[in-house]
């Protein structure tokens, strides 16, 4: 399915607006005489965005211009397939099988299609319910942590947004009630939500890394899974007030002394240090999850001497009797990690992703996640490109890969290939450039199109909103919907000023358009400072020596040469500098200009 045109009578500020999504035809509805005109899009290039991509449409505009409103409309209409919008709305789309089939949704059956005799009304199947021709999936995606889409009553869509995964999909209380009853644990959701979300994100990243899709895109992906330990300790301020008695204080002190002594004893033993941190973290986590049950932990350490092996034995027996989740995590730790080849650096275990089986890596994360049902983190997992490198990949890389992993997760239950669901996809992406450095914004559209061509069904239509001129420069102008808001509501405008093209446009050219920036290309703070300098130099008021020095320093540090030179002229005129001062100032200006070349 590919949306070609929609005309919206009224929807949350969108009123009497028609939008073309950049198909081979341009549609225009005239509400006054209830007629539709159709013209061939002479600029249309078939398959421009890839054989697997039916089309790409970008929606741009200032904040509050209606971009997200349009996204809501599309997901509402094509998600539910119930056509529960204004009955005067019009939707035109095509379904691509062996031959294109056009569909025309509206209850206005009297609309006449004019000005294109080869594509008359007889070529459209008029429908009253979008479910008749759905044949496609709708995927919604957003990186915004302030996305309120999760609260919207839109069914029938796959929600790959960050908030959806954080609040719902990654933190489902799957069997927690049964597990808690079985293990007699106290569930504390606030302590584990963030940690569990990160674990689930890492699981999705692992599946993406090992799908070979990134390798096909020539993207270097991390080679190592880092397993490190979050410093934890028994602290009296973290214990329930009811347990802060003399016995509890004495037990806490003995426990801390015990672990400190063991830590010193195994100071030169890397594997011993790793084991000690692991079991210490588990015991502390368990005690805090059970309302500060130091008595149980105290009984564990008093049953063994200063031997780490005895601590391991007694702790394992304790969890076998009290918690299957912790016991399972111990088994994976001892059998799949410590009994196999691994590297230790900086107190972290470096697990080679290429060597370790994918299922084992996912099981490690899952087993740890199950112990987080009751408290917060005590182990941290991350990724690294090189052995003995504790510098994880950047926030921009994580945001980009995380985006891809969530999109891939929508297909994760299906094999990419013969068993793939052949339904078309409408992928709606709201501001994907959030958190991305300009370098990653430059690469985003190219990577996205290549990624979807390998990971998604044969025909995927993308509708994307953005503030970034970098991303817009990858989109043909007829594939861009320009929105603006005035006193009458949200309107679709013709395009950029002076009819400028978007595709391959210089970023500076796009930035100077009022669609992106209406008040120049410098920050408001800098603009206010320069306006004050200009005001002072143009006035007849006296300028103090202190202000004169400040103005001179400001002018000398202006990055734009033309602005700096003009303000220097004002400065010289105001203070009537002598010839020597002017020559010195000009020589300094010439020197700075030469440095720019």
C-alpha positions in Angstrom: 0.0 0.0 0.0 1.2 3.5 -0.8 -0.6 6.6 0.3 -0.8 9.1 -2.6 -3.1 11.9 -1.3 -5.3 12.8 1.6 -7.7 15.7 2.0 -8.7 16.4 5.6 -11.8 18.3 6.4 -11.0 18.8 10.1 -8.7 17.0 12.5 -7.0 18.7 15.6 -6.2 21.9 13.7 -5.8 20.4 10.3 -8.7 22.0 8.4 -9.6 21.9 4.7 -6.1 20.8 3.7 -4.9 18.5 1.0 -1.6 16.7 0.9 0.2 14.9 -1.9 2.8 12.3 -0.8 4.8 12.3 -4.0 3.4 9.6 -6.2 3.4 9.5 -10.0 0.2 11.7 -9.9 -0.6 15.0 -8.3 -4.1 15.2 -6.9 -6.1 18.4 -6.1 -9.5 18.4 -4.5 -11.9 21.4 -4.9 -14.3 21.4 -2.0 -16.4 24.2 -3.6 -17.6 22.2 -6.6 -16.8 18.8 -5.1 -14.4 17.8 -7.9 -11.0 16.2 -8.1 -8.3 17.0 -10.7 -5.4 14.7 -11.5 -2.1 15.5 -13.2 0.9 13.5 -14.1 3.9 14.3 -11.8 6.4 15.1 -14.4 9.3 15.0 -11.9 8.4 11.5 -10.6 11.3 9.0 -10.6 10.1 5.4 -10.2 12.1 3.4 -7.6 14.2 6.5 -6.7 14.6 5.4 -3.0 15.2 1.8 -3.7 13.4 -1.2 -5.2 12.0 -2.2 -1.8 10.9 1.3 -0.9 7.6 2.4 -2.5 8.0 6.0 -1.5 9.4 8.4 1.1 7.6 11.5 2.3 9.1 14.1 4.6 6.9 16.4 6.7 8.6 19.6 7.8 7.6 22.8 9.6 8.3 24.7 12.7 7.3 23.6 16.2 3.5 23.4 16.6 3.1 23.5 12.8 1.2 20.2 12.8 3.8 17.6 11.9 2.9 15.3 14.8 -0.8 15.9 14.3 -0.5 14.6 10.7 1.4 11.6 12.1 -1.5 10.9 14.5 -4.0 11.2 11.7 -2.2 8.7 9.5 -1.7 6.1 12.3 -5.3 6.6 13.4 -6.7 6.0 9.9 -4.4 3.2 8.6 -3.7 1.6 12.0 -7.2 0.8 12.9 -8.4 0.6 9.3 -11.8 1.8 10.7 -11.8 5.0 8.8 -13.1 6.7 12.0 -12.4 10.2 10.7 -14.5 13.0 9.3 -16.8 11.4 6.6 -15.8 14.3 4.3 -12.2 13.2 4.3 -10.6 11.8 1.2 -7.8 9.1 1.0 -6.3 8.0 -2.3 -3.7 5.1 -2.2 -2.6 2.3 -4.3 -1.8 -1.4 -3.7 1.1 -2.8 -5.6 0.9 -6.4 -6.6 1.3 -7.6 -10.2 -0.3 -4.4 -11.3 -1.1 -1.2 -9.5 -4.6 -1.0 -8.0 -5.9 2.4 -7.0 -8.3 2.9 -4.1 -10.4 5.9 -3.4 -11.9 6.3 0.1 -14.7 8.8 0.8 -18.4 8.7 1.1 -18.5 11.4 -1.6 -19.4 9.1 -4.5 -20.3 12.0 -6.8 -16.8 13.3 -7.0 -15.7 13.6 -10.7 -12.2 12.9 -11.7 -11.2 15.3 -14.3 -8.2 16.5 -16.4 -6.7 13.1 -16.9 -8.9 10.9 -19.2 -6.7 7.8 -18.9 -7.2 7.7 -15.1 -10.8 8.2 -14.7 -13.2 7.2 -11.9 -13.5 3.7 -13.4 -9.9 3.0 -12.5 -10.5 3.5 -8.8 -12.1 1.1 -6.5 -14.4 3.2 -4.3 -14.5 1.9 -0.7 -16.3 2.9 2.4 -14.1 1.0 4.9 -10.3 0.9 4.8 -10.3 -2.6 6.1 -11.4 -3.8 2.7 -8.0 -3.1 1.2 -5.7 -2.9 4.2 -3.2 -5.6 3.3 -0.4 -3.7 5.2 1.1 -3.2 8.6 1.6 0.2 10.2 4.8 0.7 12.3 5.2 3.9 14.4 8.6 5.0 15.5 9.9 7.9 17.7 13.1 8.6 19.6 11.5 11.2 21.8 11.3 10.4 25.5 8.4 12.9 25.7 6.4 11.1 23.1 2.7 10.9 24.2 1.7 8.4 21.5 1.7 5.6 24.1 -1.4 7.3 25.6 -3.3 7.6 22.3 -6.1 5.3 21.6 -4.7 3.9 18.3 -4.9 0.2 17.7 -3.7 -2.0 14.9 -0.1 -0.5 14.8 3.3 -1.9 15.9 4.7 0.7 18.2 8.5 0.8 18.0 8.8 4.1 19.9 11.3 4.6 22.7 8.6 5.3 25.3 6.5 2.3 24.2 9.5 0.0 24.8 10.5 1.7 28.0 7.1 1.8 29.7 5.5 -1.3 28.3 7.3 -3.7 26.1 10.5 -3.9 28.1 8.9 -3.8 31.5 5.9 -6.1 31.2 5.3 -7.8 34.5 5.7 -11.2 32.8 4.9 -13.9 35.4 6.1 -11.6 38.1 3.2 -12.2 40.3 3.7 -16.0 40.1 7.4 -15.7 40.4 7.2 -13.4 43.4 4.8 -15.7 45.1 6.9 -18.7 44.4 10.1 -17.1 45.7 8.5 -15.0 48.5 10.0 -11.8 47.2 8.9 -8.2 47.4 8.5 -6.6 44.0 9.9 -3.1 43.6 9.2 -1.9 40.0 10.8 1.5 40.3 14.2 -0.1 41.2 14.3 -2.3 38.1 12.5 -0.5 35.3 15.5 1.4 33.9 17.8 -1.5 34.3 15.4 -3.9 32.7 14.9 -1.5 29.8 18.6 -1.4 29.2 18.9 -5.1 29.3 16.1 -5.5 26.7 17.8 -2.9 24.5 21.0 -4.8 24.6 19.2 -8.0 23.7 17.8 -6.3 20.6 21.2 -4.9 19.7 22.7 -8.4 19.9 20.1 -9.8 17.6 20.7 -6.9 15.2 24.5 -7.3 15.3 24.2 -11.0 14.7 21.6 -10.8 11.9 24.4 -9.9 9.4 22.3 -6.9 8.2 24.8 -4.3 9.5 27.6 -6.2 8.0 25.8 -6.1 4.6 25.6 -2.4 5.0 29.3 -2.1 5.7 28.7 -0.9 9.2 31.3 -1.8 11.8 29.5 -3.2 14.8 30.9 -3.9 18.3 33.0 -7.0 18.8 32.7 -7.4 22.6 30.0 -7.5 25.2 31.3 -5.9 28.4 30.2 -7.3 31.7 31.1 -5.0 34.6 29.9 -4.7 38.2 28.2 -1.7 39.7 29.7 -0.8 43.1 27.2 -1.8 45.8 27.4 -1.9 49.5 25.2 -2.4 52.6 24.4 1.2 53.6 22.3 2.0 56.5 20.5 4.8 54.7 19.2 2.3 52.1 17.7 0.0 54.7 14.1 0.3 55.9 13.8 2.4 59.1 12.2 -0.4 60.9 15.4 -2.5 60.5 17.8 0.2 61.7 18.3 -1.4 65.1 21.4 -2.4 67.0 21.4 -5.9 65.7 21.0 -4.7 62.1 23.8 -2.2 62.5 26.1 -4.9 63.9 25.3 -7.3 61.1 25.9 -4.7 58.4 29.3 -3.8 59.9 30.3 -7.5 60.0 29.2 -8.1 56.4 31.1 -5.1 55.1 34.2 -6.1 57.0 33.9 -9.6 55.7 33.8 -8.5 52.0 36.5 -6.0 52.5 38.8 -8.7 53.9 38.0 -11.1 51.1 38.6 -8.3 48.6 42.1 -7.6 50.0 42.9 -11.3 50.0 42.1 -11.8 46.3 43.6 -8.4 45.2 46.0 -10.1 42.8 43.6 -12.7 41.4 41.5 -11.2 38.5 39.2 -14.2 38.3 38.8 -14.2 42.1 38.0 -10.5 42.0 35.3 -11.0 39.3 33.7 -13.9 41.3 33.8 -11.9 44.5 32.1 -8.9 42.9 29.5 -11.1 41.3 28.4 -12.9 44.5 28.7 -9.8 46.6 26.3 -8.0 44.2 23.8 -10.8 44.2 23.7 -11.1 47.9 23.3 -7.4 48.5 20.7 -7.2 45.7 18.7 -10.0 47.3 18.9 -8.5 50.8 17.6 -5.1 49.6 14.9 -6.7 47.5 13.6 -8.4 50.6 13.3 -5.3 52.7 16.8 -5.3 54.1 16.9 -9.0 55.1 20.5 -8.9 56.4 19.9 -11.8 58.7 19.8 -14.2 55.7 23.0 -12.8 54.2 24.6 -12.7 57.6 23.9 -16.4 58.0 25.5 -17.1 54.6 28.9 -15.4 55.4 29.1 -16.8 59.0 28.9 -20.3 57.7 32.2 -20.1 55.8 35.7 -18.8 56.4 37.8 -16.5 54.4 37.7 -18.8 51.4 36.0 -17.5 48.3 35.2 -21.1 47.2 33.3 -21.7 50.4 31.5 -18.4 49.9 30.5 -19.6 46.4 29.4 -23.0 47.7 27.3 -21.6 50.5 25.8 -18.8 48.4 24.8 -21.2 45.6 23.1 -23.5 48.1 21.3 -20.6 49.7 19.9 -19.4 46.3 18.9 -23.0 45.3 16.7 -23.0 48.4 15.4 -19.4 48.2 15.5 -18.1 44.6 15.4 -20.0 41.3 16.1 -16.7 39.4 19.4 -16.0 41.2 20.3 -19.7 41.1 19.9 -19.8 37.3 22.0 -16.7 36.9 24.8 -18.3 39.0 24.7 -21.4 36.8 25.1 -19.4 33.6 27.9 -17.3 35.1 29.9 -20.3 36.2 29.3 -22.6 33.2 29.0 -20.3 30.3 31.5 -17.5 31.3 34.1 -18.6 33.9 34.6 -22.1 32.4 35.2 -20.6 28.9 37.8 -18.3 27.4 37.2 -14.7 28.3 39.3 -11.6 28.9 39.3 -9.3 32.0 40.3 -5.7 31.7 39.6 -2.8 34.0 37.5 -5.1 36.2 35.2 -6.0 33.3 34.7 -9.3 31.4 35.1 -8.9 27.7 33.0 -11.5 25.8 33.7 -11.9 22.1 30.4 -11.6 20.3 31.8 -13.4 17.2 32.8 -16.4 19.2 30.0 -16.7 21.8 26.8 -18.2 20.5 24.0 -15.7 20.1 21.6 -17.8 22.2 24.0 -17.9 25.1 24.6 -14.2 25.1 20.8 -13.5 25.1 20.4 -16.1 27.9 23.0 -14.2 30.0 21.0 -11.0 29.6 17.7 -12.7 30.2 18.9 -14.5 33.4 20.2 -11.2 34.8 17.0 -9.4 33.9 15.0 -12.0 35.9 16.9 -11.1 39.0 16.0 -7.4 38.5 12.4 -8.1 39.0 12.9 -7.2 42.6 15.5 -4.4 42.9 18.0 -2.3 41.0 21.2 -2.9 39.0 24.3 -4.7 40.3 25.7 -5.7 36.9 26.2 -3.4 33.8 26.4 -4.6 30.2 27.7 -2.6 27.3 29.5 -3.0 24.0 33.0 -2.2 22.8 34.7 -2.3 19.5 38.1 -3.4 20.7 39.5 -5.8 23.3 40.8 -4.0 26.4 38.9 -0.9 25.5 36.5 0.4 28.1 35.3 3.2 25.9 31.9 2.2 24.8 30.4 3.3 21.5 29.1 6.9 21.5 25.6 8.1 22.5 25.0 8.9 18.8 26.0 5.4 17.7 23.8 3.8 20.4 20.8 6.0 19.4 21.3 5.0 15.7 21.8 1.3 16.4 19.0 1.3 19.0 16.6 2.8 16.4 17.5 0.1 14.0 17.2 -2.7 16.6 13.7 -1.6 17.6 12.6 -1.5 14.0 14.3 -4.9 13.4 12.5 -6.2 16.6 9.2 -5.7 14.8 10.4 -8.4 12.4 12.4 -10.4 14.9 9.9 -13.3 15.2 10.1 -13.9 11.5 12.9 -15.2 9.3 14.2 -12.6 6.9 13.7 -14.5 3.7 11.3 -17.2 2.7 9.0 -16.9 5.7 8.8 -13.2 5.8 5.3 -11.6 6.1 4.7 -10.2 2.6 2.3 -7.5 3.8 3.4 -4.0 2.9 4.5 -1.6 5.6 3.6 2.0 6.3 6.5 3.2 8.5 5.7 6.4 10.3 8.8 8.0 11.9 8.6 11.1 14.1 11.8 13.2 14.3 14.4 10.4 14.0 17.2 13.0 14.1 16.8 13.5 17.8 20.1 12.7 19.7 22.0 12.4 16.4 25.2 14.3 15.7 25.2 16.1 12.3 27.5 13.4 11.0 25.0 10.7 11.8 22.2 12.8 10.4 24.1 12.9 7.1 24.2 9.1 7.1 20.8 8.4 8.5 18.5 8.3 5.4 21.0 6.3 3.4 21.4 3.8 6.2 17.7 3.6 6.9 16.8 2.9 3.2 19.5 0.2 2.9 18.5 -1.3 6.2 14.8 -1.4 5.4 15.5 -2.9 2.0 17.1 -5.9 3.8 15.0 -6.2 6.9 11.5 -5.2 5.8 8.9 -6.5 3.3 9.0 -5.9 -0.5 7.3 -2.5 -0.4 7.7 -0.1 2.5 6.4 3.5 2.5 8.1 5.9 4.8 6.5 9.1 6.2 9.0 11.0 8.3 8.9 14.3 10.2 12.0 16.3 10.9 13.5 19.6 11.9 16.8 18.8 10.2 17.8 20.4 6.9 20.5 17.7 6.6 17.8 15.0 6.4 15.6 17.0 4.1 18.5 17.4 1.7 18.1 13.7 1.0 14.5 14.0 -0.1 13.1 15.2 -3.5 11.0 18.3 -3.2 7.8 16.7 -4.5 8.2 14.2 -1.6 8.2 17.0 1.0 5.0 18.3 2.7 5.5 21.8 4.0 3.3 22.7 7.0 2.8 26.1 8.6 0.4 27.5 11.1 -1.5 30.8 11.0 -4.6 32.3 12.7 -6.8 30.0 10.6 -5.0 26.8 11.7 -2.5 24.4 10.0 -1.9 24.9 6.3 0.0 23.2 3.6 2.3 25.7 1.8 3.8 25.5 -1.6 7.4 24.9 -0.5 10.6 26.7 0.4 11.0 30.4 -0.5 12.0 31.2 -4.1 10.8 27.7 -5.0 14.1 26.2 -4.0 14.7 22.5 -4.4 15.5 20.4 -1.4 17.3 17.4 -2.8 21.1 17.8 -2.7 20.6 21.4 -1.5 23.4 23.1 0.4 22.6 22.9 4.1 23.3 26.6 4.5 20.8 27.3 1.8 18.1 25.3 3.5 18.9 26.8 6.9 18.4 30.4 5.5 14.9 29.5 4.5 12.2 30.7 7.0 10.9 27.2 7.1 13.8 26.4 9.3 15.1 29.7 10.8 13.2 33.0 10.6 15.7 35.2 12.6 19.0 34.6 11.0 21.7 31.9 11.5 23.1 32.8 14.9 21.8 32.0 18.4 19.5 34.4 20.2 22.0 35.0 23.0 24.7 36.1 20.5 22.2 38.2 18.6 21.1 40.0 21.8 24.8 40.7 22.7 25.5 42.1 19.2 22.3 44.2 19.2 23.4 45.8 22.4 26.8 46.6 21.0 25.3 48.1 17.9 22.8 50.1 20.0 25.7 51.5 22.2 27.8 52.4 19.2 24.9 54.1 17.4 23.9 56.1 20.4 25.1 59.5 21.6 25.4 58.3 25.2 28.8 58.1 26.8 30.5 54.7 27.0 32.5 53.9 30.1 36.1 52.7 29.7 35.1 49.3 31.0 32.3 49.0 28.5 34.6 50.2 25.7 37.0 47.4 26.5 34.2 44.8 26.7 32.8 45.9 23.3 36.3 45.6 21.7 36.7 42.1 23.1 33.3 41.0 21.9 33.9 42.4 18.4 37.3 40.6 18.2 35.7 37.3 18.9 32.9 37.4 16.3 33.2 34.5 14.0 31.5 36.0 10.9 34.1 38.3 9.1 31.6 40.7 7.5 29.8 41.3 10.8 33.1 41.7 12.7 34.4 44.2 10.1 31.2 46.3 10.1 31.2 46.5 13.9 34.9 47.5 13.9 34.0 50.4 11.6 31.3 51.5 14.0 33.7 51.1 16.9 36.4 53.3 15.2 33.9 55.9 14.2 32.4 56.2 17.7 35.8 56.5 19.4 37.5 58.5 16.5 40.6 56.4 16.6 43.8 58.0 15.2 45.5 56.7 12.0 47.9 54.4 13.9 45.1 52.7 15.8 43.1 52.2 12.6 46.1 50.7 10.7 46.8 48.3 13.6 43.2 47.3 13.7 43.1 46.7 9.9 46.3 44.7 10.0 44.8 42.5 12.7 41.7 42.1 10.5 43.8 41.1 7.5 45.7 38.6 9.6 42.5 36.9 10.8 41.1 36.8 7.2 44.3 35.1 6.0 43.9 32.5 8.7 40.5 31.6 7.3 41.9 30.7 3.9 
